[in-house]
Amino acid sequence: MVVGRSRSWARDWAVAGTAGALVAAVVELVGVLRDGPVHSVRFLGTLDTGVTVLDLDLRADTLSATVAVAVALVAACVQIYSSAYLDGEGTPEAPTRYRPYAATVSMFTAAMMVVVHADDLLLLVIGWEVMGLSSYLLVGHHSERPAARAAAVKAFLVTRVGDLGVMLALVVLLTGAGTTSVSGLVELAERGELGGGTVTLAALLLLAGVAGKSAQFPLHTWLPDAMEGPSPVSALIHAATMVAAGVYLVARLLPVFLAAEVALRVAACIAAVTMLGAALAAVAQDDFKRLLAYSTISQVAYMLAGVAVATDAAGAGPGVFHLLSHATWKAMLFLIAGCLAHLVGGSTLMADYSGLRRARPWLAGLLGVGLASLAGIPPLGGFWSKEAVLSAAEHAALHGGGWTAWTVLVAGLVTSLLTGLYAGRAWAVIAGGDPDLGIARTDRDPHPDTGGHGHHLPAAMSVPLVLLAIPSVLVGLVLLDPPEVLAEVEISPVTALIGTLLSLAGIGWALNAPRRGFLDVADALPERQRAFLRDGYRLDDVQDALVVRPVRRLAARVAAADRDVVDGAVRGTVVLTRWGGVRLRRAQTGLATGYLVWVFAGAALVGLAGVVLS
């Protein structure tokens, strides 16, 4: 309403809004570090449910403030980047629709900020659901494409399955604990006053929501298809915000989960299976954005694992640290993917980007920083955060964490090898090769998102990459003087050495593939197995067989019952009334003698009935 139909005003308001949010988040972090946490800020007042009064308040502490800075930084970079990525008005067949896009990104960012700062689960769920709606709109931004529409619907429905668990958890906590206040629940859990059945059931239900929002097995299948959305959307949703929201929820309610040991064990198992399975699927991807999608699923599993092996002393620091680190370099990688697609006319296949190192060395350098951080190569940010998670798993395994801690540790180390393998493969395919056959080809059409401009990168797309590369390199320095939420993060030298050597082995394996006669390391896989991995283990087919088709058959039967029984009854009433009217109309002859006959006959029947009944 304020910006009307002006594209420039929409851009200025969107960029200014997210930049202002970044400044406010930094000020908040400085204030919290200096003066301590702010436990309660009145936001939407109170809500009387009849059972209890809910205080819909906000809170600020080192956890919320650090995550808010990461969210605002990525959102600001995405808004700047998008102003050039969605340049112009597009074509009638593929309009850019920048104004509603920018507004939706701003709404999404605001919703994530509500999730981060909410001190009541009801308020958190409000932000949680607005994020889901915004994600649906952004993934389906190119609604003229059937694949984008299908991906948006799939993401919306799959995450709704998990959201149902969060809604039920609210009911369980409200009836069992009498409150949905985050601070109140944490205090009750720390005092041991939450009932065992209540806290376990609530934690497991919340974990279902985490699996949906954070794309963890078995509710992860929506994320690879969500790559149909614009690349900056992927940078925002799939790096720093929505997929991290589930892990943030567990970190915020960690004392509640610690009181429900079975829930943390389930979370650890989910994380171990997800990180391994997604990393193996990423090895077989030919589409760069889908590779990054499976990488995100795997890396979020690292975050969840870091929280799942937490103890009262260590806290959620390792998982949160990986969340913060991942936000910067994964957002940069998604934005680089958008740049590459921009340069080659929209293709997302890695083979079409070959020769990047010779054609655009500066962009290849940033790609190398992102992929090296992803693989956990020192001294980049990904190394410190990944090894913090593995070190936490090692500590838990050696100090009574049981088989789940060992499972997380082994899965994390094997995933280090696989991550190095697919990161090295991406570098070999994209940076190597002949640029005239890849990135430097000039016979392509410009990127449809750019309104006819292509084959060059404007400053608005280049500068955000540099802004994100800086923390990607330097984030490890935060451990020199860590905030409270990261105070207990430790790096085990032995585990760090093993993890790094495994990552380097994976990279070396990928880079050495041409010497073994393969174009890239994935060619060593038999085609059938490669297709199986590329299709994500065909879990979509499994879900289709177990859920989608039965639901559709049930819906068809319900529709048939509605049509034949309910509507049939209505139609039958009409027919019966019409038939009765026709029969009664025959008695309406208009002759008084005929009416008298009916009167006398009726009187005789009444009299006869009276005699019989008496």
HELIX and SHEET records of a PDB file:
HELIX    1   1 ARG A    7  ASP A   35  1                                  29    
HELIX    2   2 THR A   62  TYR A   85  1                                  24    
HELIX    3   3 TYR A   98  HIS A  117  1                                  20    
HELIX    4   4 LEU A  121  VAL A  139  1                                  19    
HELIX    5   5 PRO A  146  GLY A  176  1                                  31    
HELIX    6   6 VAL A  182  GLU A  190  1                                   9    
HELIX    7   7 GLY A  196  LYS A  213  1                                  18    
HELIX    8   8 TRP A  222  ASP A  225  1                                   4    
HELIX    9   9 ALA A  226  GLU A  228  5                                   3    
HELIX   10  10 SER A  231  ALA A  235  1                                   5    
HELIX   11  11 LEU A  236  ALA A  240  3                                   5    
HELIX   12  12 MET A  242  ARG A  252  1                                  11    
HELIX   13  13 LEU A  254  LEU A  258  1                                   5    
HELIX   14  14 GLU A  261  VAL A  283  1                                  23    
HELIX   15  15 PHE A  288  ALA A  308  1                                  21    
HELIX   16  16 GLY A  317  VAL A  344  1                                  28    
HELIX   17  17 MET A  350  TYR A  353  5                                   4    
HELIX   18  18 LEU A  356  ALA A  359  1                                   4    
HELIX   19  19 PRO A  361  ALA A  375  1                                  15    
HELIX   20  20 GLY A  381  LEU A  398  1                                  18    
HELIX   21  21 GLY A  402  ALA A  431  1                                  30    
HELIX   22  22 PRO A  435  LEU A  437  5                                   3    
HELIX   23  23 PRO A  448  THR A  450  5                                   3    
HELIX   24  24 ALA A  459  LEU A  474  1                                  16    
HELIX   25  25 VAL A  475  LEU A  480  5                                   6    
HELIX   26  26 GLU A  484  LEU A  486  5                                   3    
HELIX   27  27 PRO A  493  LEU A  511  1                                  19    
HELIX   28  28 ALA A  513  ARG A  516  5                                   4    
HELIX   29  29 VAL A  521  ALA A  524  5                                   4    
HELIX   30  30 GLU A  527  ARG A  534  1                                   8    
HELIX   31  31 GLY A  536  ARG A  538  5                                   3    
HELIX   32  32 LEU A  539  GLN A  543  1                                   5    
HELIX   33  33 ASP A  544  VAL A  548  3                                   5    
HELIX   34  34 ARG A  549  ALA A  561  1                                  13    
HELIX   35  35 ASP A  562  VAL A  566  3                                   5    
HELIX   36  36 ASP A  567  ALA A  587  1                                  21    
HELIX   37  37 ALA A  592  LEU A  613  1                                  22    
SHEET    1   A 2 VAL A  38  ASP A  48  0                                        
SHEET    2   A 2 VAL A  53  ALA A  60 -1                                        
END                                                                             
